[in-house]
């Protein structure tokens, strides 16, 4: 059985392609960063104090945007329109662009 980390690295590019979006970030690096934080958090969490807060906020927003794309794909909604509305509501762009 494949690890969730491996599956994310394989499936995120497919999700973006199906959503007609292109990531402007390295998907593998993003997944590694999220898993590194997850591991730090699960082992006491105090080491997260040394993480730059802006980077963590950006990753949380990106994860929220990815979740939105998954839901749009599941419901058959326009992911580009949903992403535009999400970005406008958050007041900052995500590193994704329409393909």
TINUZA-734077 format. One record per atom (N, C-alpha, C, O, CB): residue in three letters; x, y, z. Coordinates in Angstrom, 3 decimals, always signed. Glycine has a CB too. Example, Ala and Ser with C-alpha at 12.3 -4.5 7.8 and 13.67 -1.06 7.14 Angstrom:
BEGIN
+------+----------+----------+----------+
: fipa :     east :    north :       up :
+------+----------+----------+----------+
:  Ala :  +13.190 :   -5.690 :   +7.800 :
:  Ala :  +12.300 :   -4.500 :   +7.800 :
:  Ala :  +13.200 :   -3.300 :   +7.800 :
:  Ala :  +14.236 :   -3.319 :   +8.465 :
:  Ala :  +11.308 :   -4.473 :   +9.046 :
:  Ser :  +12.850 :   -2.250 :   +7.080 :
:  Ser :  +13.670 :   -1.060 :   +7.140 :
:  Ser :  +12.900 :   +0.030 :   +7.870 :
:  Ser :  +13.409 :   +1.138 :   +8.039 :
:  Ser :  +14.084 :   -0.598 :   +5.725 :
+------+----------+----------+----------+
END
This chain:
BEGIN
+------+----------+----------+----------+
: fipa :     east :    north :       up :
+------+----------+----------+----------+
:  Unk :   +0.845 :   -1.185 :   +0.000 :
:  Unk :   +0.000 :   +0.000 :   +0.000 :
:  Unk :   +0.887 :   +1.245 :   +0.000 :
:  Unk :   +1.873 :   +1.317 :   +0.733 :
:  Unk :   -0.959 :   +0.000 :   +1.225 :
:  Unk :   +0.529 :   +2.208 :   -0.819 :
:  Unk :   +1.311 :   +3.435 :   -0.947 :
:  Unk :   +1.028 :   +4.383 :   +0.218 :
:  Unk :   -0.068 :   +4.386 :   +0.778 :
:  Unk :   +1.006 :   +4.130 :   -2.283 :
:  Unk :   +2.019 :   +5.175 :   +0.567 :
:  Unk :   +1.850 :   +6.141 :   +1.649 :
:  Unk :   +0.999 :   +7.315 :   +1.170 :
:  Unk :   +0.963 :   +7.604 :   -0.026 :
:  Unk :   +3.224 :   +6.640 :   +2.159 :
:  Unk :   +0.313 :   +7.994 :   +2.095 :
:  Unk :   -0.458 :   +9.189 :   +1.706 :
:  Unk :   +0.428 :  +10.256 :   +1.048 :
:  Unk :   -0.018 :  +10.962 :   +0.143 :
:  Unk :   -1.157 :   +9.787 :   +2.937 :
:  Unk :   +1.659 :  +10.369 :   +1.496 :
:  Unk :   +2.601 :  +11.332 :   +0.902 :
:  Unk :   +2.810 :  +11.014 :   -0.580 :
:  Unk :   +2.747 :  +11.911 :   -1.421 :
:  Unk :   +3.965 :  +11.309 :   +1.657 :
:  Unk :   +3.055 :   +9.759 :   -0.897 :
:  Unk :   +3.268 :   +9.336 :   -2.281 :
:  Unk :   +2.007 :   +9.580 :   -3.116 :
:  Unk :   +2.082 :  +10.080 :   -4.238 :
:  Unk :   +3.669 :   +7.843 :   -2.336 :
:  Unk :   +0.862 :   +9.224 :   -2.561 :
:  Unk :   -0.403 :   +9.397 :   -3.278 :
:  Unk :   -0.654 :  +10.872 :   -3.578 :
:  Unk :   -1.068 :  +11.215 :   -4.685 :
:  Unk :   -1.571 :   +8.815 :   -2.461 :
:  Unk :   -0.408 :  +11.746 :   -2.602 :
:  Unk :   -0.590 :  +13.186 :   -2.842 :
:  Unk :   +0.315 :  +13.688 :   -3.962 :
:  Unk :   -0.117 :  +14.462 :   -4.816 :
:  Unk :   -0.313 :  +13.977 :   -1.562 :
:  Unk :   +1.556 :  +13.250 :   -3.954 :
:  Unk :   +2.485 :  +13.682 :   -5.005 :
:  Unk :   +2.028 :  +13.220 :   -6.381 :
:  Unk :   +2.298 :  +13.890 :   -7.377 :
:  Unk :   +3.888 :  +13.153 :   -4.722 :
:  Unk :   +1.347 :  +12.094 :   -6.448 :
:  Unk :   +0.850 :  +11.580 :   -7.718 :
:  Unk :   -0.486 :  +12.207 :   -8.115 :
:  Unk :   -0.712 :  +12.512 :   -9.286 :
:  Unk :   +0.707 :  +10.075 :   -7.644 :
:  Unk :   -1.366 :  +12.398 :   -7.134 :
:  Unk :   -2.733 :  +12.816 :   -7.430 :
:  Unk :   -2.929 :  +14.331 :   -7.549 :
:  Unk :   -3.791 :  +14.779 :   -8.305 :
:  Unk :   -3.636 :  +12.295 :   -6.374 :
:  Unk :   -2.146 :  +15.121 :   -6.819 :
:  Unk :   -2.341 :  +16.573 :   -6.908 :
:  Unk :   -2.166 :  +17.103 :   -8.333 :
:  Unk :   -2.997 :  +17.896 :   -8.776 :
:  Unk :   -1.368 :  +17.283 :   -5.978 :
:  Unk :   -1.129 :  +16.706 :   -9.072 :
:  Unk :   -1.035 :  +17.182 :  -10.462 :
:  Unk :   -2.246 :  +16.773 :  -11.308 :
:  Unk :   -2.696 :  +17.536 :  -12.162 :
:  Unk :   +0.239 :  +16.646 :  -11.108 :
:  Unk :   -2.764 :  +15.580 :  -11.070 :
:  Unk :   -3.958 :  +15.127 :  -11.809 :
:  Unk :   -5.181 :  +15.963 :  -11.426 :
:  Unk :   -5.993 :  +16.313 :  -12.282 :
:  Unk :   -4.235 :  +13.626 :  -11.531 :
:  Unk :   -5.302 :  +16.275 :  -10.147 :
:  Unk :   -6.410 :  +17.104 :   -9.679 :
:  Unk :   -6.341 :  +18.489 :  -10.310 :
:  Unk :   -7.358 :  +19.014 :  -10.764 :
:  Unk :   -6.393 :  +17.216 :   -8.145 :
:  Unk :   -5.161 :  +19.078 :  -10.343 :
:  Unk :   -5.016 :  +20.402 :  -10.952 :
:  Unk :   -5.353 :  +20.357 :  -12.438 :
:  Unk :   -6.034 :  +21.249 :  -12.946 :
:  Unk :   -3.588 :  +20.933 :  -10.751 :
:  Unk :   -4.889 :  +19.339 :  -13.130 :
:  Unk :   -5.189 :  +19.216 :  -14.566 :
:  Unk :   -6.689 :  +19.063 :  -14.793 :
:  Unk :   -7.245 :  +19.687 :  -15.697 :
:  Unk :   -4.436 :  +18.014 :  -15.179 :
:  Unk :   -7.343 :  +18.248 :  -13.989 :
:  Unk :   -8.790 :  +18.048 :  -14.130 :
:  Unk :   -9.555 :  +19.322 :  -13.801 :
:  Unk :  -10.650 :  +19.543 :  -14.317 :
:  Unk :   -9.265 :  +16.906 :  -13.224 :
:  Unk :   -8.982 :  +20.161 :  -12.942 :
:  Unk :   -9.629 :  +21.419 :  -12.549 :
:  Unk :   -9.263 :  +22.567 :  -13.484 :
:  Unk :   -9.681 :  +23.706 :  -13.275 :
:  Unk :   -9.245 :  +21.781 :  -11.119 :
:  Unk :   -8.473 :  +22.257 :  -14.528 :
:  Unk :   -8.009 :  +23.266 :  -15.480 :
:  Unk :   -7.167 :  +24.344 :  -14.803 :
:  Unk :   -7.242 :  +25.521 :  -15.158 :
:  Unk :   -9.197 :  +23.906 :  -16.185 :
:  Unk :   -6.369 :  +23.930 :  -13.828 :
:  Unk :   -5.485 :  +24.837 :  -13.104 :
:  Unk :   -4.053 :  +24.320 :  -13.172 :
:  Unk :   -3.817 :  +23.114 :  -13.243 :
:  Unk :   -5.939 :  +24.994 :  -11.633 :
:  Unk :   -3.111 :  +25.243 :  -13.150 :
:  Unk :   -1.699 :  +24.895 :  -13.156 :
:  Unk :   -1.063 :  +25.420 :  -11.882 :
:  Unk :   -1.167 :  +26.611 :  -11.590 :
:  Unk :   -0.984 :  +25.464 :  -14.407 :
:  Unk :   -0.405 :  +24.555 :  -11.116 :
:  Unk :   +0.265 :  +25.034 :   -9.908 :
:  Unk :   +1.492 :  +25.869 :  -10.269 :
:  Unk :   +2.231 :  +25.525 :  -11.191 :
:  Unk :   +0.672 :  +23.851 :   -9.010 :
:  Unk :   +1.701 :  +26.949 :   -9.552 :
:  Unk :   +2.907 :  +27.765 :   -9.709 :
:  Unk :   +3.819 :  +27.518 :   -8.507 :
:  Unk :   +4.446 :  +28.440 :   -7.985 :
:  Unk :   +2.551 :  +29.289 :   -9.841 :
:  Unk :   +3.877 :  +26.272 :   -8.086 :
:  Unk :   +4.730 :  +25.868 :   -6.989 :
:  Unk :   +5.127 :  +24.419 :   -7.216 :
:  Unk :   +4.492 :  +23.712 :   -7.998 :
:  Unk :   +4.020 :  +26.056 :   -5.615 :
:  Unk :   +6.156 :  +23.985 :   -6.546 :
:  Unk :   +6.620 :  +22.608 :   -6.658 :
:  Unk :   +5.737 :  +21.731 :   -5.770 :
:  Unk :   +5.792 :  +21.830 :   -4.544 :
:  Unk :   +8.130 :  +22.483 :   -6.256 :
:  Unk :   +4.935 :  +20.883 :   -6.381 :
:  Unk :   +3.985 :  +20.040 :   -5.650 :
:  Unk :   +4.720 :  +19.125 :   -4.674 :
:  Unk :   +4.292 :  +18.979 :   -3.529 :
:  Unk :   +3.138 :  +19.204 :   -6.629 :
:  Unk :   +5.813 :  +18.508 :   -5.105 :
:  Unk :   +6.554 :  +17.598 :   -4.227 :
:  Unk :   +7.092 :  +18.333 :   -2.999 :
:  Unk :   +7.010 :  +17.823 :   -1.882 :
:  Unk :   +7.710 :  +16.938 :   -4.994 :
:  Unk :   +7.635 :  +19.519 :   -3.206 :
:  Unk :   +8.160 :  +20.310 :   -2.083 :
:  Unk :   +7.035 :  +20.693 :   -1.124 :
:  Unk :   +7.213 :  +20.650 :   +0.093 :
:  Unk :   +8.876 :  +21.582 :   -2.599 :
:  Unk :   +5.883 :  +21.066 :   -1.668 :
:  Unk :   +4.731 :  +21.428 :   -0.847 :
:  Unk :   +4.297 :  +20.250 :   +0.023 :
:  Unk :   +4.077 :  +20.411 :   +1.223 :
:  Unk :   +3.565 :  +21.895 :   -1.734 :
:  Unk :   +4.174 :  +19.072 :   -0.576 :
:  Unk :   +3.757 :  +17.883 :   +0.173 :
:  Unk :   +4.783 :  +17.565 :   +1.264 :
:  Unk :   +4.409 :  +17.243 :   +2.391 :
:  Unk :   +3.583 :  +16.667 :   -0.779 :
:  Unk :   +6.053 :  +17.653 :   +0.938 :
:  Unk :   +7.097 :  +17.387 :   +1.940 :
:  Unk :   +7.016 :  +18.385 :   +3.093 :
:  Unk :   +7.160 :  +18.002 :   +4.254 :
:  Unk :   +8.496 :  +17.445 :   +1.291 :
:  Unk :   +6.789 :  +19.649 :   +2.785 :
:  Unk :   +6.682 :  +20.693 :   +3.815 :
:  Unk :   +5.494 :  +20.431 :   +4.742 :
:  Unk :   +5.611 :  +20.560 :   +5.961 :
:  Unk :   +6.544 :  +22.082 :   +3.160 :
:  Unk :   +4.367 :  +20.068 :   +4.166 :
:  Unk :   +3.172 :  +19.781 :   +4.965 :
:  Unk :   +3.417 :  +18.573 :   +5.862 :
:  Unk :   +3.052 :  +18.589 :   +7.037 :
:  Unk :   +1.949 :  +19.532 :   +4.052 :
:  Unk :   +4.033 :  +17.529 :   +5.317 :
:  Unk :   +4.293 :  +16.333 :   +6.116 :
:  Unk :   +5.358 :  +16.586 :   +7.188 :
:  Unk :   +5.293 :  +16.011 :   +8.275 :
:  Unk :   +4.730 :  +15.184 :   +5.211 :
:  Unk :   +6.329 :  +17.437 :   +6.886 :
:  Unk :   +7.342 :  +17.772 :   +7.897 :
:  Unk :   +6.676 :  +18.481 :   +9.085 :
:  Unk :   +6.965 :  +18.168 :  +10.240 :
:  Unk :   +8.462 :  +18.674 :   +7.280 :
:  Unk :   +5.790 :  +19.430 :   +8.795 :
:  Unk :   +5.059 :  +20.117 :   +9.874 :
:  Unk :   +4.159 :  +19.154 :  +10.630 :
:  Unk :   +4.060 :  +19.224 :  +11.855 :
:  Unk :   +4.222 :  +21.273 :   +9.308 :
:  Unk :   +3.512 :  +18.269 :   +9.917 :
:  Unk :   +2.639 :  +17.281 :  +10.553 :
:  Unk :   +3.448 :  +16.425 :  +11.522 :
:  Unk :   +3.007 :  +16.163 :  +12.641 :
:  Unk :   +1.947 :  +16.390 :   +9.490 :
:  Unk :   +4.612 :  +15.999 :  +11.099 :
:  Unk :   +5.458 :  +15.177 :  +11.963 :
:  Unk :   +5.941 :  +15.956 :  +13.182 :
:  Unk :   +5.975 :  +15.415 :  +14.287 :
:  Unk :   +6.653 :  +14.648 :  +11.179 :
:  Unk :   +6.311 :  +17.206 :  +12.994 :
:  Unk :   +6.735 :  +18.036 :  +14.127 :
:  Unk :   +5.589 :  +18.193 :  +15.113 :
:  Unk :   +5.776 :  +18.085 :  +16.325 :
:  Unk :   +7.222 :  +19.424 :  +13.645 :
:  Unk :   +4.408 :  +18.448 :  +14.581 :
:  Unk :   +3.234 :  +18.647 :  +15.428 :
:  Unk :   +2.891 :  +17.381 :  +16.204 :
:  Unk :   +2.519 :  +17.450 :  +17.376 :
:  Unk :   +2.037 :  +19.082 :  +14.583 :
:  Unk :   +3.015 :  +16.234 :  +15.560 :
:  Unk :   +2.646 :  +14.984 :  +16.227 :
:  Unk :   +3.683 :  +14.546 :  +17.262 :
:  Unk :   +3.428 :  +13.633 :  +18.048 :
:  Unk :   +2.459 :  +13.885 :  +15.196 :
:  Unk :   +4.841 :  +15.189 :  +17.263 :
:  Unk :   +5.890 :  +14.856 :  +18.231 :
:  Unk :   +6.110 :  +15.999 :  +19.213 :
:  Unk :   +7.251 :  +16.302 :  +19.561 :
:  Unk :   +7.202 :  +14.525 :  +17.509 :
:  Unk :   +5.063 :  +16.619 :  +19.651 :
:  Unk :   +5.161 :  +17.647 :  +20.676 :
:  Unk :   +4.803 :  +19.040 :  +20.204 :
:  Unk :   +4.299 :  +19.846 :  +20.987 :
:  Unk :   +6.523 :  +17.665 :  +21.220 :
:  Unk :   +5.052 :  +19.338 :  +18.949 :
:  Unk :   +4.606 :  +20.605 :  +18.395 :
:  Unk :   +5.408 :  +21.829 :  +18.749 :
:  Unk :   +5.290 :  +22.842 :  +18.060 :
:  Unk :   +3.261 :  +20.830 :  +18.800 :
:  Unk :   +6.225 :  +21.791 :  +19.797 :
:  Unk :   +6.918 :  +23.012 :  +20.197 :
:  Unk :   +7.901 :  +23.490 :  +19.131 :
:  Unk :   +8.219 :  +24.678 :  +19.069 :
:  Unk :   +7.650 :  +22.787 :  +21.507 :
:  Unk :   +8.375 :  +22.591 :  +18.309 :
:  Unk :   +9.311 :  +22.983 :  +17.252 :
:  Unk :   +8.636 :  +23.803 :  +16.166 :
:  Unk :   +9.324 :  +24.435 :  +15.364 :
:  Unk :   +9.951 :  +21.755 :  +16.637 :
:  Unk :   +7.310 :  +23.812 :  +16.116 :
:  Unk :   +6.607 :  +24.638 :  +15.131 :
:  Unk :   +6.743 :  +26.121 :  +15.448 :
:  Unk :   +6.488 :  +26.959 :  +14.583 :
:  Unk :   +5.130 :  +24.254 :  +15.075 :
:  Unk :   +7.140 :  +26.458 :  +16.667 :
:  Unk :   +7.330 :  +27.863 :  +17.034 :
:  Unk :   +8.389 :  +28.529 :  +16.164 :
:  Unk :   +8.393 :  +29.751 :  +16.015 :
:  Unk :   +7.718 :  +27.978 :  +18.507 :
:  Unk :   +9.278 :  +27.742 :  +15.596 :
:  Unk :  +10.367 :  +28.284 :  +14.787 :
:  Unk :  +10.009 :  +28.392 :  +13.311 :
:  Unk :  +10.827 :  +28.833 :  +12.503 :
:  Unk :  +11.595 :  +27.428 :  +14.943 :
:  Unk :   +8.813 :  +27.999 :  +12.963 :
:  Unk :   +8.347 :  +28.103 :  +11.575 :
:  Unk :   +7.877 :  +29.530 :  +11.305 :
:  Unk :   +7.205 :  +30.125 :  +12.147 :
:  Unk :   +7.198 :  +27.084 :  +11.292 :
:  Unk :   +8.217 :  +30.084 :  +10.153 :
:  Unk :   +7.701 :  +31.418 :   +9.806 :
:  Unk :   +6.173 :  +31.372 :   +9.685 :
:  Unk :   +5.629 :  +30.556 :   +8.942 :
:  Unk :   +8.337 :  +31.929 :   +8.473 :
:  Unk :   +5.499 :  +32.239 :  +10.411 :
:  Unk :   +4.032 :  +32.215 :  +10.453 :
:  Unk :   +3.427 :  +32.491 :   +9.077 :
:  Unk :   +2.409 :  +31.895 :   +8.726 :
:  Unk :   +3.515 :  +33.242 :  +11.466 :
:  Unk :   +4.028 :  +33.374 :   +8.304 :
:  Unk :   +3.476 :  +33.699 :   +6.979 :
:  Unk :   +3.498 :  +32.469 :   +6.071 :
:  Unk :   +2.549 :  +32.235 :   +5.323 :
:  Unk :   +4.273 :  +34.857 :   +6.326 :
:  Unk :   +4.570 :  +31.688 :   +6.132 :
:  Unk :   +4.650 :  +30.467 :   +5.314 :
:  Unk :   +3.584 :  +29.468 :   +5.733 :
:  Unk :   +2.985 :  +28.803 :   +4.888 :
:  Unk :   +6.047 :  +29.826 :   +5.428 :
:  Unk :   +3.343 :  +29.359 :   +7.039 :
:  Unk :   +2.313 :  +28.436 :   +7.514 :
:  Unk :   +0.930 :  +28.891 :   +7.061 :
:  Unk :   +0.116 :  +28.070 :   +6.639 :
:  Unk :   +2.358 :  +28.319 :   +9.045 :
:  Unk :   +0.660 :  +30.189 :   +7.146 :
:  Unk :   -0.640 :  +30.726 :   +6.718 :
:  Unk :   -0.836 :  +30.471 :   +5.228 :
:  Unk :   -1.917 :  +30.056 :   +4.810 :
:  Unk :   -0.742 :  +32.247 :   +7.027 :
:  Unk :   +0.190 :  +30.713 :   +4.429 :
:  Unk :   +0.081 :  +30.480 :   +2.984 :
:  Unk :   -0.208 :  +29.018 :   +2.681 :
:  Unk :   -1.016 :  +28.717 :   +1.803 :
:  Unk :   +1.364 :  +30.915 :   +2.274 :
:  Unk :   +0.439 :  +28.110 :   +3.392 :
:  Unk :   +0.196 :  +26.683 :   +3.159 :
:  Unk :   -1.198 :  +26.266 :   +3.606 :
:  Unk :   -1.829 :  +25.433 :   +2.955 :
:  Unk :   +1.240 :  +25.847 :   +3.885 :
:  Unk :   -1.686 :  +26.826 :   +4.698 :
:  Unk :   -3.047 :  +26.514 :   +5.155 :
:  Unk :   -4.067 :  +27.004 :   +4.127 :
:  Unk :   -5.030 :  +26.300 :   +3.824 :
:  Unk :   -3.325 :  +27.159 :   +6.544 :
:  Unk :   -3.858 :  +28.200 :   +3.595 :
:  Unk :   -4.766 :  +28.709 :   +2.556 :
:  Unk :   -4.695 :  +27.845 :   +1.303 :
:  Unk :   -5.718 :  +27.570 :   +0.676 :
:  Unk :   -4.425 :  +30.171 :   +2.208 :
:  Unk :   -3.495 :  +27.419 :   +0.940 :
:  Unk :   -3.356 :  +26.561 :   -0.232 :
:  Unk :   -4.036 :  +25.217 :   -0.005 :
:  Unk :   -4.706 :  +24.707 :   -0.903 :
:  Unk :   -1.878 :  +26.354 :   -0.572 :
:  Unk :   -3.876 :  +24.643 :   +1.167 :
:  Unk :   -4.572 :  +23.393 :   +1.485 :
:  Unk :   -6.084 :  +23.576 :   +1.418 :
:  Unk :   -6.796 :  +22.701 :   +0.925 :
:  Unk :   -4.166 :  +22.891 :   +2.877 :
:  Unk :   -6.573 :  +24.704 :   +1.909 :
:  Unk :   -8.014 :  +24.994 :   +1.839 :
:  Unk :   -8.466 :  +25.112 :   +0.392 :
:  Unk :   -9.531 :  +24.618 :   +0.022 :
:  Unk :   -8.348 :  +26.291 :   +2.606 :
:  Unk :   -7.641 :  +25.778 :   -0.434 :
:  Unk :   -7.956 :  +25.896 :   -1.856 :
:  Unk :   -7.978 :  +24.540 :   -2.549 :
:  Unk :   -8.842 :  +24.284 :   -3.388 :
:  Unk :   -6.951 :  +26.804 :   -2.539 :
:  Unk :   -7.035 :  +23.674 :   -2.202 :
:  Unk :   -6.997 :  +22.326 :   -2.784 :
:  Unk :   -8.240 :  +21.547 :   -2.373 :
:  Unk :   -8.836 :  +20.851 :   -3.195 :
:  Unk :   -5.718 :  +21.568 :   -2.343 :
:  Unk :   -8.631 :  +21.659 :   -1.117 :
:  Unk :   -9.852 :  +20.994 :   -0.661 :
:  Unk :  -11.055 :  +21.502 :   -1.458 :
:  Unk :  -11.921 :  +20.717 :   -1.847 :
:  Unk :  -10.069 :  +21.228 :   +0.857 :
:  Unk :  -11.108 :  +22.807 :   -1.699 :
:  Unk :  -12.185 :  +23.393 :   -2.494 :
:  Unk :  -12.205 :  +22.790 :   -3.899 :
:  Unk :  -13.275 :  +22.490 :   -4.429 :
:  Unk :  -12.027 :  +24.925 :   -2.572 :
:  Unk :  -11.038 :  +22.612 :   -4.499 :
:  Unk :  -10.965 :  +22.023 :   -5.834 :
:  Unk :  -11.477 :  +20.589 :   -5.842 :
:  Unk :  -12.167 :  +20.169 :   -6.771 :
:  Unk :   -9.533 :  +22.065 :   -6.352 :
:  Unk :  -11.132 :  +19.846 :   -4.799 :
:  Unk :  -11.612 :  +18.462 :   -4.698 :
:  Unk :  -13.130 :  +18.429 :   -4.611 :
:  Unk :  -13.782 :  +17.625 :   -5.277 :
:  Unk :  -10.995 :  +17.759 :   -3.472 :
:  Unk :  -13.687 :  +19.306 :   -3.787 :
:  Unk :  -15.144 :  +19.361 :   -3.649 :
:  Unk :  -15.808 :  +19.786 :   -4.955 :
:  Unk :  -16.849 :  +19.242 :   -5.326 :
:  Unk :  -15.535 :  +20.325 :   -2.527 :
:  Unk :  -15.214 :  +20.753 :   -5.654 :
:  Unk :  -15.774 :  +21.186 :   -6.944 :
:  Unk :  -15.772 :  +20.036 :   -7.943 :
:  Unk :  -16.753 :  +19.827 :   -8.657 :
:  Unk :  -14.977 :  +22.381 :   -7.510 :
:  Unk :  -14.668 :  +19.288 :   -7.994 :
:  Unk :  -14.593 :  +18.152 :   -8.909 :
:  Unk :  -15.656 :  +17.123 :   -8.559 :
:  Unk :  -16.302 :  +16.568 :   -9.449 :
:  Unk :  -13.196 :  +17.513 :   -8.869 :
:  Unk :  -15.840 :  +16.867 :   -7.280 :
:  Unk :  -16.830 :  +15.894 :   -6.818 :
:  Unk :  -18.250 :  +16.326 :   -7.176 :
:  Unk :  -19.081 :  +15.500 :   -7.554 :
:  Unk :  -16.712 :  +15.696 :   -5.308 :
:  Unk :  -18.521 :  +17.632 :   -7.055 :
:  Unk :  -19.866 :  +18.145 :   -7.304 :
:  Unk :  -20.098 :  +18.580 :   -8.752 :
:  Unk :  -21.221 :  +18.919 :   -9.127 :
:  Unk :  -20.135 :  +19.302 :   -6.391 :
:  Unk :  -19.044 :  +18.570 :   -9.559 :
:  Unk :  -19.181 :  +18.987 :  -10.954 :
:  Unk :  -19.292 :  +20.491 :  -11.122 :
:  Unk :  -19.903 :  +20.960 :  -12.083 :
:  Unk :  -20.381 :  +18.334 :  -11.560 :
:  Unk :  -18.714 :  +21.251 :  -10.210 :
:  Unk :  -18.756 :  +22.715 :  -10.267 :
:  Unk :  -17.524 :  +23.266 :  -10.971 :
:  Unk :  -16.520 :  +22.569 :  -11.114 :
:  Unk :  -18.863 :  +23.307 :   -8.854 :
:  Unk :  -17.602 :  +24.510 :  -11.408 :
:  Unk :  -16.491 :  +25.182 :  -12.079 :
:  Unk :  -15.426 :  +25.540 :  -11.051 :
:  Unk :  -15.615 :  +26.455 :  -10.249 :
:  Unk :  -16.977 :  +26.452 :  -12.832 :
:  Unk :  -14.312 :  +24.823 :  -11.074 :
:  Unk :  -13.253 :  +25.023 :  -10.081 :
:  Unk :  -12.551 :  +26.368 :  -10.253 :
:  Unk :  -12.126 :  +26.965 :   -9.264 :
:  Unk :  -12.234 :  +23.898 :  -10.172 :
:  Unk :  -12.418 :  +26.858 :  -11.486 :
:  Unk :  -11.769 :  +28.157 :  -11.709 :
:  Unk :  -12.586 :  +29.281 :  -11.084 :
:  Unk :  -12.030 :  +30.180 :  -10.453 :
:  Unk :  -11.578 :  +28.417 :  -13.218 :
:  Unk :  -13.882 :  +29.232 :  -11.255 :
:  Unk :  -14.762 :  +30.249 :  -10.667 :
:  Unk :  -14.724 :  +30.161 :   -9.143 :
:  Unk :  -14.643 :  +31.183 :   -8.462 :
:  Unk :  -16.216 :  +30.081 :  -11.180 :
:  Unk :  -14.783 :  +28.955 :   -8.614 :
:  Unk :  -14.739 :  +28.773 :   -7.160 :
:  Unk :  -13.420 :  +29.278 :   -6.594 :
:  Unk :  -13.402 :  +29.922 :   -5.545 :
:  Unk :  -14.938 :  +27.293 :   -6.793 :
:  Unk :  -12.313 :  +28.991 :   -7.281 :
:  Unk :  -11.009 :  +29.444 :   -6.813 :
:  Unk :  -10.920 :  +30.968 :   -6.833 :
:  Unk :  -10.366 :  +31.569 :   -5.912 :
:  Unk :   -9.895 :  +28.838 :   -7.671 :
:  Unk :  -11.459 :  +31.592 :   -7.870 :
:  Unk :  -11.469 :  +33.057 :   -7.946 :
:  Unk :  -12.242 :  +33.641 :   -6.774 :
:  Unk :  -11.777 :  +34.587 :   -6.137 :
:  Unk :  -12.083 :  +33.532 :   -9.279 :
:  Unk :  -13.398 :  +33.100 :   -6.484 :
:  Unk :  -14.196 :  +33.589 :   -5.351 :
:  Unk :  -13.472 :  +33.363 :   -4.025 :
:  Unk :  -13.501 :  +34.226 :   -3.149 :
:  Unk :  -15.569 :  +32.894 :   -5.322 :
:  Unk :  -12.825 :  +32.212 :   -3.874 :
:  Unk :  -12.075 :  +31.908 :   -2.657 :
:  Unk :  -10.938 :  +32.904 :   -2.473 :
:  Unk :  -10.746 :  +33.435 :   -1.379 :
:  Unk :  -11.525 :  +30.470 :   -2.703 :
:  Unk :  -10.189 :  +33.159 :   -3.532 :
:  Unk :   -9.066 :  +34.108 :   -3.452 :
:  Unk :   -9.553 :  +35.504 :   -3.106 :
:  Unk :   -8.936 :  +36.199 :   -2.299 :
:  Unk :   -8.291 :  +34.141 :   -4.778 :
:  Unk :  -10.650 :  +35.914 :   -3.708 :
:  Unk :  -11.208 :  +37.237 :   -3.405 :
:  Unk :  -11.653 :  +37.326 :   -1.949 :
:  Unk :  -11.450 :  +38.349 :   -1.295 :
:  Unk :  -12.391 :  +37.546 :   -4.334 :
:  Unk :  -12.253 :  +36.264 :   -1.447 :
:  Unk :  -12.704 :  +36.260 :   -0.054 :
:  Unk :  -11.523 :  +36.293 :   +0.915 :
:  Unk :  -11.609 :  +36.917 :   +1.973 :
:  Unk :  -13.571 :  +35.027 :   +0.220 :
:  Unk :  -10.424 :  +35.628 :   +0.563 :
:  Unk :   -9.247 :  +35.571 :   +1.431 :
:  Unk :   -8.375 :  +36.812 :   +1.285 :
:  Unk :   -7.548 :  +37.098 :   +2.152 :
:  Unk :   -8.426 :  +34.327 :   +1.123 :
:  Unk :   -8.555 :  +37.542 :   +0.204 :
:  Unk :   -7.782 :  +38.760 :   -0.002 :
:  Unk :   -6.351 :  +38.523 :   -0.446 :
:  Unk :   -5.510 :  +39.417 :   -0.346 :
:  Unk :   -7.775 :  +39.551 :   +1.242 :
:  Unk :   -6.073 :  +37.334 :   -0.931 :
:  Unk :   -4.727 :  +37.058 :   -1.434 :
:  Unk :   -4.805 :  +35.952 :   -2.484 :
:  Unk :   -5.622 :  +35.037 :   -2.381 :
:  Unk :   -3.763 :  +36.653 :   -0.272 :
:  Unk :   -3.954 :  +36.053 :   -3.480 :
:  Unk :   -3.955 :  +35.013 :   -4.519 :
:  Unk :   -3.256 :  +33.751 :   -4.044 :
:  Unk :   -2.365 :  +33.790 :   -3.196 :
:  Unk :   -3.281 :  +35.529 :   -5.791 :
:  Unk :   -3.679 :  +32.645 :   -4.606 :
:  Unk :   -3.013 :  +31.363 :   -4.365 :
:  Unk :   -2.076 :  +31.099 :   -5.560 :
:  Unk :   -2.306 :  +31.620 :   -6.651 :
:  Unk :   -4.071 :  +30.183 :   -4.180 :
:  Unk :   -1.033 :  +30.300 :   -5.355 :
:  Unk :   -0.115 :  +30.029 :   -6.460 :
:  Unk :   -0.670 :  +29.016 :   -7.459 :
:  Unk :   -0.062 :  +27.978 :   -7.720 :
:  Unk :   +1.201 :  +29.531 :   -5.919 :
:  Unk :   -1.840 :  +29.343 :   -8.010 :
:  Unk :   -2.494 :  +28.533 :   -9.036 :
:  Unk :   -2.969 :  +29.469 :  -10.122 :
:  Unk :   -3.361 :  +30.603 :   -9.847 :
:  Unk :   -3.680 :  +27.697 :   -8.450 :
:  Unk :   -2.936 :  +28.997 :  -11.357 :
:  Unk :   -3.473 :  +29.820 :  -12.451 :
:  Unk :   -4.297 :  +28.937 :  -13.386 :
:  Unk :   -4.087 :  +27.727 :  -13.481 :
:  Unk :   -2.322 :  +30.532 :  -13.237 :
:  Unk :   -5.221 :  +29.570 :  -14.059 :
:  Unk :   -6.069 :  +28.826 :  -15.000 :
:  Unk :   -5.203 :  +28.320 :  -16.152 :
:  Unk :   -4.366 :  +29.048 :  -16.687 :
:  Unk :   -7.241 :  +29.721 :  -15.537 :
:  Unk :   -5.417 :  +27.081 :  -16.516 :
:  Unk :   -4.619 :  +26.471 :  -17.591 :
:  Unk :   -5.116 :  +26.919 :  -18.944 :
:  Unk :   -4.569 :  +26.511 :  -19.968 :
:  Unk :   -4.659 :  +24.942 :  -17.503 :
+------+----------+----------+----------+
END
